[in-house]
């Protein structure tokens, strides 16, 4: 069941095909972003879903790109943040 029109179900999952509407992108672009972020959707029957953490990461990337960044820059900066938090 969709909560508040966001497409996100009560389980915290969002069907991958709804990401095209969420970001106004084609299917190939959505899958390219997921691949760059290392996101592997969960398959349930013949549908694929992303979880809340994956949605948050995709949202952050989308915002970064909207502010003139690139996917490669986002991935690099994220890896730097993760490395810094490990020390």
ChimeraX attribute file (.defattr): number of C-alpha atoms within 10 A of each C-alpha:
attribute: neighborCount
match mode: 1-to-1
recipient: residues
	/A:1	9
	/A:2	13
	/A:3	11
	/A:4	8
	/A:5	8
	/A:6	10
	/A:7	17
	/A:8	20
	/A:9	16
	/A:10	10
	/A:11	11
	/A:12	15
	/A:13	20
	/A:14	22
	/A:15	19
	/A:16	22
	/A:17	15
	/A:18	16
	/A:19	21
	/A:20	16
	/A:21	12
	/A:22	13
	/A:23	14
	/A:24	11
	/A:25	11
	/A:26	12
	/A:27	14
	/A:28	10
	/A:29	13
	/A:30	18
	/A:31	18
	/A:32	13
	/A:33	16
	/A:34	20
	/A:35	11
	/A:36	12
	/A:37	18
	/A:38	11
	/A:39	18
	/A:40	14
	/A:41	18
	/A:42	14
	/A:43	12
	/A:44	9
	/A:45	6
	/A:46	5
	/A:47	11
	/A:48	15
	/A:49	21
	/A:50	22
	/A:51	19
	/A:52	15
	/A:53	12
	/A:54	19
	/A:55	20
	/A:56	12
	/A:57	14
	/A:58	20
	/A:59	15
	/A:60	13
	/A:61	22
	/A:62	18
	/A:63	13
	/A:64	15
	/A:65	14
	/A:66	10
	/A:67	9
	/A:68	7
	/A:69	13
	/A:70	14
	/A:71	16
	/A:72	12
	/A:73	13
	/A:74	18
	/A:75	15
	/A:76	12
	/A:77	12
	/A:78	14
	/A:79	12
	/A:80	12
	/A:81	11
	/A:82	11
	/A:83	10
	/A:84	9
	/A:85	8
	/A:86	7
	/A:87	5
